[in-house]
Amino acid sequence: MLNLKEEITVTGEQTMQKRSWIKLSIVGGLAAVVGLFIANSEASAKDPLGRNWPADQQVSMDRINHSTYDALLKKYVDTDGYVNYVAWHQSAADRHALQQYILHLSQGSPTNASREGQLAFWINAYNAVTLEGILQVYPTESIRKHTAKLGGYNIWDDLPLLVGGKAYSLNDMEHKVLRKMGEPRIHFAIVCASVGCPRLLNEAYVPAKLNDQLSVNTVDFFSRPQNLTVDQGGTMHVSSIVDWFGEDFGNSQGARFTFLQSYLPEGVQQFAVSPQAKVKFQDYNWSLNDQAKKTAASGKRSPASGKR
């Protein structure tokens, strides 16, 4: 039998052993987390798309040739903006064609370029890089499966395009370039490969047609019930895009819908700007805009679809 002094000594030794074990467990756990973070970070690191072109080989954004991209969109994108990812993914030639177009985009320079040329360039760049990113991971069900917030690949941050020697992520293109250009209709042109997005126009944006293209796609966006409906109680159910980027359209609900009024279905235009208009923002559909998963209702339009 142990005396009191021996019991205290034994208990003290056991406590120290427990503390040492806990410390080792914590250190080991932290090491595992750090190792996993490093491994994931390394896995998420991608070389930028395009290349760093010498100044004498850069081209004004007005002169970038979008014809290859235009042909690919006409081949693989339908009138509702759904993409035939299956066929595109299987075509090595057309995968290469998209990559070559992106390489050409990296030659672009804003020097002496018109506002329309720059807008068309960056809208096409955003959409083309998104398509390339999805094709790299296809088959997939949603872009959100590739937007890790910590220690993993995030397509919006980790698939940059070199332009003028600077790397631009998709987030950079949207928030640091396009949104700062003062054209809110870009939100109905740039497409994050989701059903809740505006349709992916099945032609390239070009400077000479840009205003018409933006108008057409904005009208189309609000013609679709998934983006705008009015219930019997008089509440407008509107895409979350108008909520997320509300400041780009105006500093109040009235100002936002005044800006958007001419693009809304005729039966909604006056009601949308009235003080009585109530708005509820719809849940966003992050499902992939994949022709293979397209539902019969995807192409339906509101009866009051407005003029094209």
C-alpha positions in Angstrom: 0.0 0.0 0.0 1.3 3.4 -1.0 1.7 6.1 1.6 0.3 9.6 1.0 3.7 10.9 -0.2 4.0 8.1 -2.7 0.4 8.5 -3.9 1.0 12.2 -4.6 4.2 11.3 -6.5 2.5 8.7 -8.6 -0.4 11.0 -9.3 1.9 13.8 -10.3 3.8 11.6 -12.7 0.5 10.4 -14.3 -0.7 14.0 -14.7 2.6 14.9 -16.4 2.3 11.9 -18.7 -1.3 12.9 -19.6 -0.2 16.5 -20.2 2.7 15.3 -22.4 0.3 13.0 -24.4 -2.2 15.9 -24.8 0.6 18.2 -26.0 1.8 15.6 -28.5 -1.8 15.0 -29.7 -2.3 18.8 -30.2 1.0 19.2 -32.0 0.4 16.2 -34.1 -3.1 17.4 -35.0 -1.8 20.9 -35.9 0.9 19.3 -38.0 -1.7 17.2 -39.8 -3.9 20.3 -40.4 -0.9 22.4 -41.6 0.2 19.5 -43.9 -3.3 19.2 -45.3 -3.5 22.9 -45.9 -0.1 23.0 -47.6 -1.0 20.0 -49.8 -4.3 21.6 -50.7 -2.7 24.9 -51.4 -0.2 23.2 -53.7 -3.0 21.4 -55.4 -4.9 24.7 -55.9 -1.9 26.5 -57.4 -2.3 26.8 -61.2 -0.2 28.5 -63.8 -1.9 31.5 -65.2 -3.7 31.1 -68.5 -2.2 32.9 -71.4 1.3 34.3 -71.4 3.3 37.4 -70.7 3.5 39.0 -74.2 6.2 41.6 -74.9 4.9 45.1 -75.3 5.5 45.1 -79.1 3.3 42.0 -79.4 0.4 43.3 -77.4 -2.8 44.3 -79.2 -5.4 46.9 -78.5 -8.5 45.3 -77.0 -10.4 46.9 -79.9 -8.4 44.7 -82.3 -8.7 41.4 -80.4 -10.2 38.8 -82.8 -13.1 37.0 -81.1 -14.1 35.0 -84.2 -12.8 31.6 -82.9 -14.6 32.0 -79.6 -17.8 33.1 -81.5 -17.7 29.9 -83.6 -17.3 27.8 -80.5 -20.2 29.4 -78.8 -22.4 28.9 -81.8 -21.4 25.3 -81.9 -21.8 24.4 -78.2 -24.2 26.9 -76.6 -28.0 26.9 -77.3 -30.4 29.8 -77.3 -31.1 29.4 -73.6 -27.4 29.7 -72.7 -27.0 26.0 -71.9 -23.6 24.4 -72.8 -23.0 21.1 -74.4 -20.1 20.3 -72.1 -20.2 16.6 -72.9 -19.3 17.2 -76.6 -16.9 20.1 -75.9 -15.1 18.1 -73.3 -14.7 15.2 -75.7 -13.3 17.3 -78.5 -9.6 17.8 -78.1 -9.5 20.1 -81.1 -12.2 22.4 -79.7 -10.7 22.3 -76.2 -7.4 23.5 -77.8 -9.3 26.1 -79.8 -10.7 27.7 -76.6 -7.2 27.6 -75.0 -5.7 29.3 -78.1 -8.4 32.0 -77.9 -7.6 32.6 -74.3 -3.9 32.8 -75.2 -4.9 35.5 -77.8 -6.8 37.3 -75.1 -3.7 37.6 -73.0 -2.3 39.8 -75.8 -4.9 42.4 -75.1 -4.0 45.9 -74.0 -6.3 48.7 -72.9 -4.0 51.3 -74.5 -6.0 53.3 -77.0 -8.9 50.9 -76.7 -12.5 52.2 -76.7 -14.8 51.7 -73.7 -16.8 49.3 -75.8 -13.7 47.4 -76.8 -12.6 47.0 -73.2 -16.1 45.9 -72.0 -16.4 43.3 -74.8 -12.9 42.1 -74.0 -13.4 41.6 -70.3 -16.9 40.1 -70.7 -15.6 37.5 -73.2 -12.5 36.9 -71.0 -14.7 36.2 -67.9 -16.9 33.8 -69.8 -14.2 32.0 -71.7 -12.0 31.5 -68.6 -15.1 30.2 -66.8 -15.8 27.7 -69.6 -12.2 26.6 -69.6 -12.3 26.1 -65.8 -15.5 24.0 -66.0 -14.1 21.9 -68.9 -11.0 21.2 -66.8 -13.1 19.6 -64.0 -16.0 18.2 -66.0 -18.1 16.2 -65.3 -19.3 18.3 -62.4 -22.7 19.4 -61.0 -21.9 22.9 -60.0 -19.2 25.5 -60.0 -19.7 25.8 -56.3 -18.0 22.4 -55.9 -14.8 24.2 -57.1 -14.9 27.3 -54.9 -13.1 26.2 -51.7 -12.9 29.0 -49.1 -9.8 27.7 -47.3 -6.8 25.7 -48.5 -8.3 24.4 -51.7 -8.9 25.3 -55.3 -11.2 28.2 -55.9 -12.0 28.7 -59.6 -12.9 32.3 -58.9 -9.4 33.1 -57.5 -7.1 30.3 -58.7 -7.5 30.3 -62.5 -6.1 33.7 -63.5 -5.6 35.1 -67.0 -2.5 37.1 -67.8 -3.3 40.4 -69.5 -0.5 42.9 -70.0 1.7 40.9 -67.8 -0.7 41.0 -64.9 -2.7 38.1 -63.6 -6.5 38.6 -63.3 -8.7 36.1 -61.5 -12.4 35.8 -62.3 -13.1 37.9 -59.2 -10.6 40.5 -60.3 -12.3 40.7 -63.7 -15.7 41.1 -62.2 -15.1 43.3 -59.2 -11.9 45.2 -60.0 -12.4 45.8 -63.7 -15.9 45.4 -65.1 -17.9 46.7 -62.1 -15.7 49.8 -62.0 -16.5 50.6 -65.6 -20.0 51.9 -64.8 -22.0 49.5 -66.9 -24.5 47.6 -64.7 -25.7 45.5 -67.6 -22.5 43.5 -67.4 -24.3 41.5 -64.6 -26.6 40.1 -67.4 -23.6 39.2 -69.6 -21.0 37.6 -67.4 -21.9 34.0 -66.6 -20.6 31.8 -63.8 -21.7 28.6 -65.4 -24.9 28.3 -63.4 -28.6 28.1 -64.1 -29.3 31.1 -62.0 -26.9 33.2 -64.1 -28.0 35.1 -67.2 -27.9 33.0 -70.3 -24.5 32.6 -71.9 -25.0 34.4 -75.2 -24.2 32.0 -78.0 -22.1 34.6 -79.8 -19.0 36.7 -78.7 -19.5 40.2 -77.5 -17.9 42.7 -79.9 -17.4 46.4 -79.7 -19.6 47.4 -82.6 -22.6 45.4 -81.3 -22.0 45.7 -77.6 -24.8 48.0 -76.6 -27.4 46.0 -78.5 -26.0 42.7 -77.1 -26.2 43.9 -73.5 -29.8 45.2 -74.1 -30.9 42.0 -75.7 -29.5 39.8 -72.9 -30.9 42.1 -70.1 -34.4 41.9 -71.7 -34.0 38.1 -72.0 -32.9 37.8 -68.4 -36.0 39.5 -67.0 -38.3 37.6 -69.5 -37.6 34.4 -67.7 -39.8 33.4 -64.7 -36.7 32.1 -62.8 -35.5 35.7 -62.7 -38.7 37.7 -62.4 -42.3 37.0 -61.5 -45.1 38.9 -59.8 -47.4 36.9 -57.5 -51.1 37.6 -56.9 -50.3 39.6 -53.8 -48.3 42.0 -55.8 -44.8 40.9 -54.7 -42.1 40.9 -57.3 -39.8 37.8 -57.0 -36.5 38.9 -58.5 -33.1 37.3 -59.1 -30.6 37.6 -56.3 -28.3 39.3 -58.8 -30.3 42.5 -58.3 -29.8 42.2 -54.6 -26.1 41.3 -54.5 -25.1 44.1 -56.9 -27.8 46.5 -56.0 -25.4 49.4 -55.6 -24.4 49.1 -59.3 -28.0 49.8 -60.4 -28.9 52.6 -57.9 -28.8 53.6 -54.3 -32.5 52.7 -53.6 -35.0 50.2 -54.7 -36.8 52.9 -56.7 -33.5 54.0 -58.4 -32.6 50.4 -59.3 -35.9 49.6 -61.0 -36.0 53.0 -62.7 -32.7 52.0 -64.3 -34.0 48.5 -65.2 -37.5 49.6 -66.2 -37.1 49.6 -69.9 -35.7 46.0 -69.8 -38.6 44.6 -67.8 -41.7 42.9 -69.3 -44.2 45.5 -70.4 -46.8 44.4 -67.8 -44.3 44.9 -65.0 -42.6 48.1 -66.0 -44.9 50.6 -64.3 -45.5 48.5 -61.3 -41.8 48.0 -60.6 -41.2 51.7 -60.1 -44.2 52.3 -58.0 -43.8 53.0 -54.2 -46.2 50.1 -53.5 -43.9 47.5 -55.2 -42.7 44.9 -52.9 -39.6 42.8 -53.7 -38.5 39.4 -52.6 -35.2 38.0 -53.8 -35.2 34.4 -55.1 -32.9 31.6 -54.1 -30.0 31.3 -56.5 -29.8 28.1 -58.6 -26.1 27.1 -58.7 -26.7 24.0 -60.8 -24.4 23.8 -63.9 -25.8 25.2 -67.1 -25.3 21.8 -68.7 -27.4 20.8 -71.7 -27.2 17.2 -70.4 -29.2 18.3 -67.3 -31.5 20.9 -69.0 -35.1 20.6 -68.0 -38.1 21.1 -70.2 -39.0 24.3 -68.4 -35.6 26.0 -68.8 -36.4 27.7 -72.1 -39.9 28.9 -71.2 -40.5 32.6 -71.2 -42.9 34.8 -69.3 -46.0 35.7 -71.4 -45.2 39.4 -70.8 -41.7 39.1 -72.1 -41.3 42.6 -73.4 -39.8 43.5 -76.7 -36.5 42.1 -77.9 
